[in-house]
Amino acid sequence: MNTTPIKSASSINFFLLQVVRYEDITPHMRRVTLNGNNTTNQELFTPGMHIKVFIPQAHQEQPVFPRMEKGRPVMPEPDEAPAVRTYTIRHYDATTGELSIDFVLHGDEGPASAWASRVEAGKYLGIAARTVKVFADTDWYLLAGDQTALPAISAILESLPASARGFAFVEIPDASEEQPLTYAAQIPLKWLHRNGAAAGTSDLLRQAVEAISIPSENRYIWIAAESTKTKEIRDYLKQEHYLQNNELYAIAYWKLGMNEDAYHNARHQES
């Protein structure tokens, strides 16, 4: 197969990958491991970094990548265009070139979940990535997110040194979605169970963040969850703890009542 990455002047790198294997980590979290030519020794790939995944349409074996015009991607015509979603690299092995992505399974509610629910070895998936720094280097960390942020939070925890201190909170549906994690950092991970409350409606994350003591310096806070909940936590942190921009990373992974395409369009119109 031809899996040579397509590189553009805008530093976006496209890769065509094939599924090697998959495993269910929890009842609703499936880890898919992929590989392709030219994925070994890629400094571009960092566990915890965001990537775009390109999901082929039902009649396609492989996704059709956008073409680049003046440094910007231009999508194919609708009958060929892949579904594009944002995910996180969970693991990357530079020696073998294998790359893992964790998918939250919720039936056919979205194209990524539908693809992951039916995944088989040999199936194709496209990804796009650009070089970014995933998180800052400091002494104290607060990591907080819902289940969609769990792969990134897990990767960050596993990469931190034993000297790192702080807190980590992850909101999940119930105890069955907890994952065993092993890491050196002295950062306790607390699972917040919604226990029947719908995703995006709970205040568990905000309450957990508001209940802890946050140092005034040498700190870094990473937040990712539903749009409204992320904004509430970000506003609280800025107002009560006077965080500088380089001390806070807060991103909305999704918005209640919208799929990613609709949310992306809404954000684009607002900006």
N, C-alpha and C positions, 0 to 999 in steps of 0.2 A: 504494500500500500504506500501511497505517497503522502507522508505526513510532514513535509518540510514546512516550517513556520513561514507565514507570509508577513514580512516586515514593512512598515510604512514609515514615512518621514515623521509622523506624529508619535512614534515610538510605541504604537499599539502593535502587539505581536499576536498573531493568530496561529493556533495549533489544531490540527485534526487528530483526535485521539480515538483509541478503541478500548472497550471495556475488557479488562483482564479478569476481574472477579468482583463479587459483591458480598456483603454480609449485613445482617440486621443487628445493629448495636442495641437497640431498644425496640419495643413494638412499633414505634412510629419514626425511627431514625435508621436510614439505610446508608451504609458506606459503600461507595462505588470507587473502585480502583481502576485507573486507566493508564495507558502508555502509548507512545508513538515514537517515530524516528525523531532525533534531535531534541529529545526531552532530557537526556542525560546531561549532568553538569551544567544545568541552567541556573545561573545566578539570579535570573528573573523570578524564579519560583520561591516564595517564602511562605511557610505555613502561617496561616492567619490572614494572608492578604486576600483582598477582594479580586474576583475575576468575573468576567461575563461568560456564561455558557450559551452555546448555540444548539438548539434542539431541532433536529430535522422534522419536517412534516411527515405525516403518516405514509405518503407515497414515495418518500425519499429514503435512500440508504444512508446518505451523508448529508449534513447541513450545507447550505450554500452560504459562504461568507459574504459580508458586504465588500464592496470595492471602495478604495480610498480615492477621494477627490479633494485636492487642496488640503490634505491633512485631516479630512473628516470622513467617517465611514458613511457610505450610501447603501441602504439596504436593497436587496433584490426586489423584484416585483412580488406582489402578495402571494401568488401561487407558488413561489419558490422561497420566500423569505422564512428563515427559521424563527422560532420563538426564542427570545433573548431574556435571560434572567441573571440576577446577580447572586453569586455564591462565594464560598470561602475555600481556599486550599486547606484541607485538614492535615494531610501528611504529604511529604515529598521526599523521595529517595533519589539523591543525585547520581548514585551509582547505577541503579537500574532504570532510572527515568520514570518510575511509577509515581503517580499522583493520585491522591484520594480526595473525594468530595463527599460530604455528608448531606443527604437529602431528607428533609422532613416529609414523611408520607401522609398525605391526606386525600387519598383516592384520586379521582380525575378532576379535582377542583382547579388544578393548574397544570400547564404543559410539563413542567419539570417533575412534579409529583407523579403525573401519569407516565412519563418516560421512565422514571426510576422504579415505579411499581412493576413495570413490565421488562425491566432491563435483563439482558442476556450477554454472556461473553461474546465478544466480537462486534457488538453494536457500536456505532459511531457517535461521538459527541464532539462539538467544537468548543474551544475556549479562546478567550482573548484576555491578555494581561499587559500591564505596563509596570515599569519599575516604580515602586512606592516604598516608603518606610512605614511599617505596620504600626509601630508604637514607639514611644520615647523611652530613653534610658534614665532611670532615676532610682530612688530608694523605696518609695511607697506608692502602691497602686490600688486603685479601685476599679474593678471590672464588673459591669452589670449589664445584663441583657436577657431577652426572652429566649425561647428555644431556637429561634432562627440564628441567634448570635452564639449559641453554644459551641459550634465548631471553631469559631474565631477565638473565643475566650479560652477554650481548651488548648489551642495551639499557642496562645500567648503564655498561659500558665506553664506549659511544658518548656518554653524557651527561656523563662526567667531564671536568674541565678538563685542559689540558696539564700543569698543575703536579702532578697526582695521581701518586703513586708506589705501588708494591706488586707483587703477584703475582696471576695468575689461572690456575686449573687447571680443565680440563673433561675428565671421563672419557667416552670414546666407544667404540663397538665396535671401530673400526679407522680407518685413515687416510682411507678413502673418506667418512667422516662429518665431516671437517674443513670448516669454512666460512671463506671470506675475510671478514675484518672490518677496518674502517677506523675508527680513533679517535685522538684527540689525546693521551690520557693515557699517561704513561710506565710502563705496566703490561704486561709481557710476558705473553702467553697461551701456556700450555703444554698441548698435547693429550696426554692419557693414554689409550693404546690398550689395551683389554682383550684383543684378539687371541684371541677364542674363549671367554674366560671369560664366564659368564652375568652379565647386569646384576644388581647388588645383591650380588654375591659377591666382588668385587675389593677389595683394600686399597690400591689405587693412590692414591686421594685422600688417605687418612690419611697414607700414607708421604710424599706430596708436601708436605703441610702440616707434618709433623713435621721435614722436612729444611730448612726455611727459617728465617731469623732474623726475629723479629717484634718491632717496637719496643714500648717500654713505655708510650708515650703517643701522642696524636694518631693513633689507629688505628681502623679499623672492619673487622670481619670478617663476611662474608656467606657462609653455607653452605646448600646445598640438595641433597638426594640421597635415597636410600633410607633408611627410618627407622632401622635399626640402625646403618648407616654414619654417618648424621648425628649420632646420639647419641655414637658413639665419638669423632668429631672434636670435637664440642662439649665432651665431658668432658675430653679431652686439653687443649684450649685453656683451659678454666677452671682446671684443676689446675696446669698448667705456666706459664700466662701471666697468671693472676689477672685475667681480663677482667671488667669490669663489664657489667651488663645492657645499657647503652646503647652498648657497644662490640661487641656480638655479636648477629647475627641468624642463628639456625640453625633450619631448618624441614625437616621430613620431607615430601617431595613424594609419596612412595608407600611401600608396605611389601611386601617380597618375599613372594609367596604369597597376597596379598590384592588384590582390586579396590578401587577407591576407596570404594564403598558399604560394604563389609565393614570397611575400615580406619577409616572415619569412625565407624561404629557402635562399633567396639572402643575407639577413643579416647574416645568419649562415655561409654561404660560405665566406663572407667578414671577419668575425671574426676568 
